[in-house]
Amino acid sequence: MKTLKNKKGMGTVEIVIIIAVLVGLALLFRDGIMSYGRNVMQFCFDSSKVINAFGQ
C-alpha cells in the first residue's frame, strides 16, 4: 500500500483555515484590539508622553 505524501507545501485549504481562524480571533477580541490600538495611537501622538518615556 502506497502512502500519499504532499511535497508541495501548504495547500489552499490550509491557508483558508488559517485565515478563517485569524479573522475569528480578530472578531472575538475586537474590543480589546481596538482599545489597544487607540492607546498606542494616543501615546504616539502625545508629544509629552513620548518625551517623558524616553527621558529626553
C-alpha distances in whole Angstrom, upper triangle without the diagonal:
4,7,10,13,16,19,21,23,24,24,27,26,26,29,31,30,32,35,35,35,38,40,39,41,43,45,44,47,49,52,51,50,53,55,54,54,58,59,57,59,62,62,61,64,67,68,70,67,65,68,69,65,65,69,70
4,6,9,13,15,18,20,21,21,24,23,23,26,28,28,29,32,33,33,35,37,37,39,41,43,43,44,46,50,49,48,51,53,51,52,55,56,55,56,60,59,59,61,64,66,67,64,62,66,66,62,62,66,67
4,6,10,12,15,17,18,18,21,20,20,23,25,24,26,29,29,29,32,34,34,35,38,39,39,41,43,46,45,44,47,49,48,48,52,53,51,53,56,56,55,58,60,62,64,61,59,62,62,59,59,62,64
4,7,10,12,13,15,14,17,17,17,20,22,21,23,26,26,27,29,31,31,33,35,36,37,39,40,44,43,41,44,47,45,45,49,50,48,50,53,53,52,55,58,59,61,58,57,60,60,57,57,60,62
4,6,9,10,12,13,16,16,15,18,20,20,21,24,25,25,27,30,30,31,33,35,36,37,39,42,41,39,42,45,43,43,47,48,46,47,51,51,50,52,55,57,59,56,54,57,57,54,54,57,58
4,6,7,9,9,13,13,13,15,17,18,18,21,22,23,25,27,28,29,31,33,33,35,36,40,39,37,40,42,40,40,44,45,43,44,48,48,47,49,52,54,56,53,51,54,55,51,51,55,56
4,6,9,10,14,15,14,16,19,19,19,22,24,24,25,28,29,30,31,34,35,36,37,40,39,37,40,42,40,40,44,45,42,44,47,47,46,48,51,53,55,52,50,53,54,50,50,53,54
4,7,8,11,13,12,13,16,17,17,19,22,23,23,25,27,28,29,32,33,34,35,38,38,35,38,40,38,38,41,43,40,41,45,45,43,46,49,50,53,50,48,51,52,48,48,52,53
4,6,10,12,10,11,14,15,14,17,19,19,20,23,24,25,26,28,30,30,32,35,34,32,34,37,35,34,38,39,37,38,42,42,40,43,46,47,49,47,44,47,48,45,45,48,49
4,7,8,6,7,10,11,11,13,15,16,17,19,21,21,23,25,26,27,28,32,31,29,31,34,32,32,35,37,35,36,39,39,38,41,44,45,48,45,43,46,47,43,43,47,48
4,6,6,7,9,10,11,13,15,16,17,19,20,22,23,25,26,28,28,32,32,30,32,35,33,33,36,38,36,37,41,41,40,42,45,47,49,46,45,48,49,46,46,50,51
4,6,5,6,9,10,11,12,14,15,16,18,20,21,22,24,26,26,30,30,28,30,33,32,31,34,36,35,36,39,40,39,41,44,46,48,45,44,47,48,45,45,49,50
4,5,5,6,9,10,10,12,14,15,16,18,20,21,22,24,25,29,29,27,29,32,32,31,34,36,35,36,39,40,39,41,44,46,49,46,44,48,49,45,46,50,51
4,5,5,6,9,10,11,12,14,15,17,18,20,21,23,24,28,27,25,28,31,29,29,33,34,33,34,37,38,37,39,42,44,46,43,42,45,46,43,43,47,48
4,5,5,6,9,10,11,12,14,15,17,18,20,21,22,26,25,23,25,28,27,26,30,32,30,31,34,35,34,36,39,41,43,41,39,43,43,40,41,44,45
4,5,5,6,9,10,10,12,14,15,16,18,20,20,24,25,22,24,28,27,26,29,31,30,31,34,35,34,36,39,42,44,41,40,43,44,41,42,46,47
4,5,5,6,9,10,10,12,14,15,16,18,19,23,23,21,24,27,26,26,29,31,30,31,34,35,35,37,39,42,44,41,40,43,44,41,42,45,47
4,5,5,6,9,10,11,12,14,15,17,18,21,21,19,22,24,23,23,27,28,27,28,31,32,31,34,36,39,41,38,36,40,40,37,38,42,43
4,5,5,6,8,10,10,12,14,15,16,20,20,17,20,23,22,21,24,26,25,26,29,30,30,32,34,37,39,36,35,39,39,36,37,41,42
4,5,5,6,9,10,11,12,14,15,19,19,17,19,23,22,22,25,27,26,27,30,31,31,33,36,38,40,37,37,40,41,38,39,43,44
4,5,5,6,9,10,10,12,14,17,17,16,18,21,20,21,24,25,25,26,29,30,30,32,35,37,39,36,35,39,39,36,37,41,42
4,5,5,6,9,10,11,12,15,15,13,16,18,17,17,21,22,21,23,26,27,26,29,31,34,35,32,32,35,36,33,34,37,39
4,5,5,6,9,10,10,14,14,12,14,17,17,17,20,22,22,22,25,27,27,28,31,34,36,33,32,36,36,34,35,39,40
4,5,5,6,9,10,13,14,13,15,18,18,18,21,23,23,24,27,28,28,30,32,35,37,34,34,37,38,35,37,40,41
4,5,5,6,8,11,11,10,13,15,15,16,19,20,20,22,24,25,26,28,30,33,34,31,31,34,34,31,33,37,38
4,5,5,5,9,9,8,10,13,13,13,16,17,17,19,21,22,23,25,27,30,32,29,28,32,32,30,31,35,36
4,6,5,8,10,9,11,13,14,15,17,19,20,20,23,24,25,27,29,32,33,30,31,34,34,32,34,37,39
4,6,8,9,10,12,13,14,16,18,19,20,22,23,25,26,28,29,33,34,31,31,35,34,32,34,37,39
4,6,5,6,9,10,11,12,14,16,17,18,20,21,22,24,26,29,30,27,27,31,31,28,30,33,35
4,6,5,6,9,10,10,12,14,15,16,18,20,21,22,24,27,29,26,26,30,30,28,30,33,35
4,5,5,6,9,10,11,12,14,15,16,18,20,21,22,26,27,24,25,29,28,26,29,32,33
4,5,5,6,9,10,11,12,14,15,16,18,20,21,24,25,22,23,26,26,23,26,29,31
4,5,5,6,9,10,11,12,14,15,16,18,20,23,24,21,21,25,25,23,25,28,30
4,5,5,6,9,10,11,12,14,15,16,18,21,23,20,21,24,25,23,25,28,29
4,5,5,6,9,10,10,12,14,15,16,20,21,18,19,23,22,20,23,26,27
4,5,5,6,9,10,11,12,14,15,19,19,16,17,20,20,18,20,23,25
4,5,5,6,8,10,11,12,14,17,19,16,16,20,20,18,20,23,25
4,5,5,6,8,10,11,12,16,17,15,15,19,19,18,20,23,24
4,6,5,6,9,10,11,14,15,12,13,16,16,15,17,20,21
4,5,5,6,9,10,13,14,11,11,15,15,13,15,18,19
4,5,5,6,8,11,14,12,11,15,16,15,17,20,20
4,6,5,6,10,11,9,10,14,14,14,16,18,19
4,6,5,8,9,6,7,10,11,10,12,15,16
4,6,7,10,8,7,10,12,11,12,15,15
4,6,9,9,8,11,13,13,14,17,16
4,6,6,7,9,10,11,13,15,14
4,6,5,6,9,10,11,12,11
4,6,5,6,9,10,11,10
4,6,5,6,9,10,11
4,5,5,6,9,9
4,6,5,6,5
4,6,5,6
4,6,8
4,5
4
